[in-house]
Amino acid sequence: GGNAVKALALLDEMQRSGVQMSTITCNAAISACEKAGHWMSALALLAEMGFASIEQSTITYSSAISAFEKVGKWMTVVELLRDMEEGKVARNTVTYNSAIGACGKGRQWSLALLFLEEMT
């Protein structure tokens, strides 16, 4: 979990120093949160990106969705997939694999099959 804390602290320091956050820096922090299991921090950062009008990419969403997949938060995953669709953000194999995994953990078999169909 130390890398996630360091990444978030670095983002905070950047903002205090007047350095603009970017899609790349936010993606790195969300990825660190995902790897450390800090799904709430990943969600907060995703929301902060929206408030700051920072572009949310396929990588952004895939990292966040992977964080939620690890803790079985399938409903949040579905919401994020909807956000991707509304924002015209492309989904990739990582996105779908994480979504299918989250649905499996939540025993949402029909949703998992739907995402599998969309993926192919």
C-alpha positions in Angstrom: 0.0 0.0 0.0 3.0 2.3 0.3 3.2 3.1 -3.4 -0.4 4.3 -3.4 0.2 6.5 -0.5 3.4 7.9 -2.1 1.6 8.4 -5.4 -1.3 10.3 -3.8 1.1 12.4 -1.7 3.1 13.3 -4.8 -0.1 14.3 -6.6 -1.1 16.5 -3.7 2.4 18.1 -3.6 2.2 18.7 -7.4 -1.1 20.6 -6.9 0.2 22.6 -4.0 3.2 23.6 -6.1 1.0 24.7 -9.0 1.8 21.8 -11.3 -1.3 20.7 -13.3 -2.4 17.2 -12.9 -2.7 15.3 -16.2 -4.3 12.1 -17.4 -1.0 10.4 -17.2 -0.2 11.4 -13.6 -3.7 10.5 -12.5 -3.6 7.2 -14.3 -0.3 6.3 -12.5 -1.9 7.2 -9.1 -5.1 5.2 -9.9 -3.0 2.3 -11.0 -1.0 2.5 -7.7 -4.3 2.6 -5.8 -5.6 -0.4 -7.7 -2.4 -2.5 -7.0 -2.6 -1.6 -3.3 -6.3 -2.3 -3.0 -7.2 1.3 -2.2 -10.4 1.3 -4.2 -11.9 4.3 -2.4 -8.9 6.4 -3.2 -9.1 5.3 -6.9 -12.8 6.4 -7.0 -12.0 9.7 -5.3 -9.2 10.4 -7.8 -11.5 9.5 -10.7 -14.1 11.9 -9.4 -11.5 14.6 -8.9 -10.4 14.2 -12.6 -14.0 14.8 -13.6 -14.2 18.0 -11.5 -10.9 19.3 -12.8 -11.9 18.4 -16.4 -8.9 16.1 -16.8 -9.5 13.6 -19.7 -10.4 10.1 -18.4 -9.0 7.6 -20.8 -9.4 3.8 -21.3 -6.4 3.3 -19.1 -8.0 5.5 -16.4 -11.2 3.5 -16.3 -9.5 0.1 -16.7 -7.3 0.8 -13.7 -10.3 1.9 -11.6 -12.5 -1.0 -12.7 -9.7 -3.4 -11.9 -9.5 -1.9 -8.4 -13.3 -2.5 -7.9 -13.0 -6.0 -9.4 -10.6 -7.0 -6.7 -13.1 -6.2 -4.0 -16.2 -7.5 -5.9 -17.8 -4.1 -6.3 -19.7 -5.1 -9.4 -22.3 -2.3 -9.2 -19.6 0.4 -9.3 -18.1 -1.4 -12.2 -21.4 -1.3 -14.1 -21.6 2.5 -13.3 -18.1 3.1 -14.6 -18.8 1.2 -17.8 -21.9 3.4 -18.3 -19.7 6.4 -17.7 -17.3 5.2 -20.3 -20.1 4.7 -22.8 -21.5 8.2 -22.1 -18.1 9.8 -22.4 -17.3 7.8 -25.6 -14.3 6.2 -24.0 -13.3 2.9 -25.7 -13.3 -0.3 -23.7 -10.5 -2.8 -24.1 -9.7 -6.4 -23.1 -8.5 -5.2 -19.6 -11.7 -3.3 -19.1 -13.9 -6.3 -20.0 -11.8 -8.8 -18.1 -12.0 -6.8 -14.9 -15.8 -6.2 -15.4 -16.4 -9.9 -16.0 -14.3 -10.7 -12.9 -16.3 -8.3 -10.7 -19.5 -9.7 -12.0 -18.3 -13.2 -11.2 -17.3 -12.3 -7.7 -20.8 -10.8 -7.3 -22.5 -13.9 -8.8 -23.9 -11.7 -11.6 -23.6 -14.4 -14.2 -25.9 -12.8 -16.8 -24.0 -9.5 -16.7 -20.7 -11.4 -17.0 -22.1 -13.1 -20.1 -23.3 -9.8 -21.5 -19.8 -8.3 -21.1 -18.3 -11.4 -22.7 -20.6 -11.0 -25.7 -19.8 -7.3 -26.0 -16.1 -8.1 -25.8 -16.2 -10.5 -28.8 
